[in-house]
């Protein structure tokens, strides 16, 4: 990337909070000094990324009270119509357009396959997908095992996916539509449970994406999805193991944004 040692330290710290654990004081500095075989100036200091916000229940209640958005409002606002008729494959072809790109799709949290989209079958029965292309078919887990669904073989996020578990379900559409003031919405779908999942595109700016994540988490998005880029999210228009449909209620594919 052409970074000098000081820039490398700062880049590492932009990811603190999304790593498997928080960085310890001087950990990044010590690692970079070793990698660059250089002693950094004392002005390069450890800067911890602020703790993630907690859900602001007062704010989400206010948004719901003032906006009053419903699932039907989101369906009506969707650039794509007749959403129930969309097959998962057709949706994924537009979200992950590289025909040779590796995608991890799971029937359950324990049964999954990483392969090009053309090699996946029975997509309506597959509950889960990782919202990123995978770097390889297998990666090493924290316990040293090989898996098709590991952080180590997960590529850069293509989408920021928010799962709003904590706010009341009736608040979710208003929260999501409020967030569209800051970033276009690609897709929203039912989890097949009580929540909506909202998909927003990532950008080329790590800092902008991190700030948007903080905004989403403050409005009730699950921080686990921020911390773990390999975590599964719900497959659009597939069926959950409880028999409920994970119905798409808004679809605005990237080519139309």
C-alpha positions as CSV (number, residue, x, y, z in Angstrom):
1,X,0.0,0.0,0.0
2,X,3.1,2.3,0.2
3,X,2.5,3.3,3.8
4,X,5.2,4.5,6.1
5,X,5.5,3.1,9.6
6,X,3.5,5.9,11.3
7,X,0.7,5.6,8.7
8,X,0.6,1.9,9.3
9,X,0.0,2.4,13.0
10,X,-2.8,4.9,12.3
11,X,-4.5,2.5,9.8
12,X,-4.4,-0.4,12.3
13,X,-6.1,1.8,14.9
14,X,-8.9,2.7,12.6
15,X,-9.9,-1.0,12.9
16,X,-9.8,-1.2,16.6
17,X,-13.2,-2.2,17.8
18,X,-13.8,-4.4,14.8
19,X,-11.0,-6.8,15.7
20,X,-11.4,-10.0,17.6
21,X,-10.2,-8.1,20.7
22,X,-9.2,-4.6,21.6
23,X,-5.6,-3.5,21.0
24,X,-3.4,-3.1,24.1
25,X,-1.4,0.0,24.7
26,X,1.6,0.2,22.3
27,X,0.6,-3.1,20.7
28,X,0.3,-1.7,17.2
29,X,3.4,0.5,17.6
30,X,5.5,-2.5,18.7
31,X,4.3,-4.7,15.9
32,X,4.9,-2.0,13.2
33,X,8.4,-1.2,14.6
34,X,9.3,-4.9,14.3
35,X,7.8,-5.2,10.8
36,X,9.5,-2.0,9.5
37,X,12.7,-2.6,11.5
38,X,12.4,1.0,12.6
39,X,12.0,3.0,15.8
40,X,9.0,5.3,15.6
41,X,9.1,8.8,16.9
42,X,7.4,9.3,20.3
43,X,4.8,11.6,18.7
44,X,3.2,8.5,17.2
45,X,0.9,7.6,20.1
46,X,-1.6,5.0,20.8
47,X,-5.1,6.2,20.1
48,X,-8.0,3.9,21.0
49,X,-11.1,4.2,18.9
50,X,-14.0,5.3,21.2
51,X,-16.2,2.6,22.6
52,X,-19.2,1.7,20.5
53,X,-22.4,3.6,21.4
54,X,-25.3,1.9,23.1
55,X,-28.8,1.9,21.7
56,X,-30.5,5.3,22.2
57,X,-34.1,4.2,23.0
58,X,-35.3,7.7,23.4
59,X,-34.1,8.7,19.9
60,X,-35.6,5.6,18.1
61,X,-38.9,6.2,19.9
62,X,-38.8,9.8,18.7
63,X,-38.0,8.8,15.1
64,X,-40.9,6.3,15.1
65,X,-43.3,8.9,16.6
66,X,-42.4,11.6,14.1
67,X,-41.9,9.5,11.0
68,X,-44.4,6.6,11.5
69,X,-42.9,4.6,8.6
70,X,-44.4,1.1,8.1
71,X,-43.3,-1.9,6.2
72,X,-45.9,-1.1,3.6
73,X,-44.4,2.4,3.2
74,X,-41.0,0.8,2.5
75,X,-42.6,-1.6,-0.1
76,X,-44.3,1.4,-1.7
77,X,-41.0,3.4,-1.8
78,X,-38.9,0.5,-3.3
79,X,-37.6,1.3,-6.8
80,X,-38.0,-2.4,-7.6
81,X,-41.6,-3.6,-7.6
82,X,-43.3,-7.0,-7.1
83,X,-40.6,-8.0,-4.6
84,X,-42.3,-11.3,-3.5
85,X,-41.7,-12.7,-7.0
86,X,-37.9,-12.2,-6.9
87,X,-35.9,-15.4,-6.6
88,X,-32.9,-15.3,-4.2
89,X,-30.6,-16.1,-7.1
90,X,-31.7,-13.1,-9.1
91,X,-31.3,-10.8,-6.1
92,X,-27.8,-12.1,-5.4
93,X,-26.7,-11.8,-9.0
94,X,-27.3,-8.1,-8.7
95,X,-25.7,-7.7,-5.3
96,X,-22.7,-9.9,-6.1
97,X,-22.2,-9.4,-9.9
98,X,-18.8,-11.2,-10.2
99,X,-19.8,-14.6,-11.6
100,X,-16.5,-16.1,-10.3
101,X,-16.7,-14.5,-6.9
102,X,-16.8,-16.8,-3.9
103,X,-19.9,-16.5,-1.7
104,X,-20.6,-18.2,1.6
105,X,-24.2,-19.4,1.9
106,X,-25.6,-21.5,4.7
107,X,-28.6,-23.7,5.2
108,X,-27.8,-23.3,9.0
109,X,-25.0,-21.9,11.1
110,X,-23.3,-25.3,10.8
111,X,-24.0,-26.3,7.2
112,X,-22.6,-24.0,4.6
113,X,-20.7,-23.8,1.3
114,X,-18.3,-21.2,-0.1
115,X,-18.4,-21.3,-3.9
116,X,-19.4,-19.2,-6.9
117,X,-23.1,-18.4,-7.0
118,X,-23.6,-20.8,-9.9
119,X,-22.6,-23.7,-7.7
120,X,-25.2,-23.0,-5.0
121,X,-28.5,-24.7,-5.2
122,X,-31.9,-24.7,-3.3
123,X,-31.4,-21.0,-2.4
124,X,-34.9,-20.6,-1.1
125,X,-34.0,-23.1,1.6
126,X,-30.8,-21.4,2.6
127,X,-31.2,-19.1,5.5
128,X,-27.8,-17.3,5.6
129,X,-25.3,-15.4,3.6
130,X,-22.0,-13.6,4.4
131,X,-22.4,-10.0,2.9
132,X,-18.9,-10.1,1.3
133,X,-17.0,-12.0,-1.3
134,X,-14.8,-14.6,0.3
135,X,-11.0,-14.6,-0.4
136,X,-10.7,-18.4,-0.7
137,X,-12.8,-21.5,-0.2
138,X,-11.3,-22.2,3.2
139,X,-9.8,-20.1,6.0
140,X,-8.3,-20.9,9.4
141,X,-10.5,-20.4,12.5
142,X,-9.3,-19.1,15.9
143,X,-9.0,-22.7,17.0
144,X,-6.7,-23.5,14.0
145,X,-9.3,-25.5,12.1
146,X,-10.1,-25.0,8.4
147,X,-13.6,-23.7,7.6
148,X,-15.4,-22.3,4.6
149,X,-16.8,-19.6,7.0
150,X,-14.0,-18.0,8.8
151,X,-12.9,-14.4,9.3
152,X,-9.5,-15.2,7.7
153,X,-11.1,-16.0,4.3
154,X,-13.7,-13.2,4.4
155,X,-13.0,-10.4,2.0
156,X,-13.8,-6.7,2.4
157,X,-17.5,-6.0,3.2
158,X,-19.6,-5.1,0.3
159,X,-22.5,-4.1,2.5
160,X,-23.1,-2.8,6.0
161,X,-25.9,-4.9,7.2
162,X,-27.9,-3.8,10.3
163,X,-30.1,-6.1,12.3
164,X,-32.4,-4.1,14.6
165,X,-33.1,-6.5,17.5
166,X,-33.5,-4.2,20.4
167,X,-35.9,-1.5,19.2
168,X,-39.5,-2.5,19.0
169,X,-40.3,-4.0,15.6
170,X,-42.7,-1.2,14.7
171,X,-39.8,1.3,15.0
172,X,-37.6,-0.5,12.5
173,X,-38.9,1.0,9.2
174,X,-38.6,4.6,10.6
175,X,-35.0,3.9,11.8
176,X,-34.0,2.5,8.4
177,X,-35.6,5.3,6.4
178,X,-33.9,7.8,8.7
179,X,-30.6,6.3,7.9
180,X,-31.2,6.8,4.2
181,X,-30.6,10.5,4.9
182,X,-26.9,9.5,5.3
183,X,-26.5,6.6,2.9
184,X,-28.6,5.0,0.2
185,X,-30.5,1.9,1.2
186,X,-29.7,-1.2,-1.0
187,X,-32.2,-3.7,0.5
188,X,-34.4,-4.3,3.5
189,X,-35.9,-7.6,4.4
190,X,-37.6,-9.4,7.2
191,X,-35.4,-11.7,9.4
192,X,-38.3,-14.2,9.5
193,X,-38.5,-13.3,13.2
194,X,-39.1,-9.9,14.8
195,X,-36.6,-7.7,13.1
196,X,-35.7,-6.1,9.8
197,X,-32.3,-6.3,8.2
198,X,-31.1,-3.3,6.3
199,X,-28.3,-3.5,3.7
200,X,-26.3,-0.3,2.9
201,X,-23.3,-0.1,0.5
202,X,-19.8,0.3,1.8
203,X,-17.5,3.1,0.6
204,X,-13.8,3.3,-0.1
205,X,-13.4,5.2,3.2
206,X,-12.8,3.1,6.3
207,X,-13.4,6.1,8.5
208,X,-16.7,7.0,6.8
209,X,-17.9,3.4,7.1
210,X,-16.9,3.3,10.8
211,X,-18.8,6.5,11.5
212,X,-21.9,5.2,9.7
213,X,-21.7,2.0,11.7
214,X,-21.6,4.0,14.9
215,X,-24.7,5.9,13.9
216,X,-26.5,2.6,13.1
217,X,-25.5,1.0,16.4
218,X,-26.7,4.0,18.3
219,X,-30.1,3.5,16.7
220,X,-30.2,-0.2,17.8
221,X,-28.3,-2.1,15.1
222,X,-26.6,-5.2,16.5
223,X,-22.9,-4.4,17.1
224,X,-21.9,-8.1,16.6
225,X,-22.3,-7.5,12.8
226,X,-19.8,-4.6,13.0
227,X,-17.3,-6.6,15.0
228,X,-17.4,-9.7,12.8
229,X,-17.4,-9.2,9.0
230,X,-17.9,-12.9,8.4
231,X,-21.1,-13.2,10.5
232,X,-24.1,-14.5,8.6
233,X,-27.1,-12.4,7.8
234,X,-30.5,-13.4,6.4
235,X,-30.9,-14.6,2.8
236,X,-33.4,-12.5,0.9
237,X,-36.7,-14.2,0.0
238,X,-35.6,-17.5,1.5
239,X,-37.3,-19.4,4.3
240,X,-36.2,-19.4,7.9
241,X,-36.0,-22.6,9.9
242,X,-39.2,-21.6,11.7
243,X,-41.0,-21.6,8.3
244,X,-41.3,-17.8,8.0
245,X,-40.3,-16.1,4.8
246,X,-37.4,-13.7,4.9
247,X,-39.3,-11.3,2.7
248,X,-37.7,-8.4,0.9
249,X,-39.6,-5.1,1.5
250,X,-37.2,-2.7,-0.3
251,X,-34.8,-3.3,-3.1
252,X,-32.6,-0.7,-4.8
253,X,-29.6,-2.6,-6.4
254,X,-26.3,-0.9,-6.7
255,X,-26.6,-0.2,-10.4
256,X,-29.7,2.0,-9.6
257,X,-28.1,4.0,-6.8
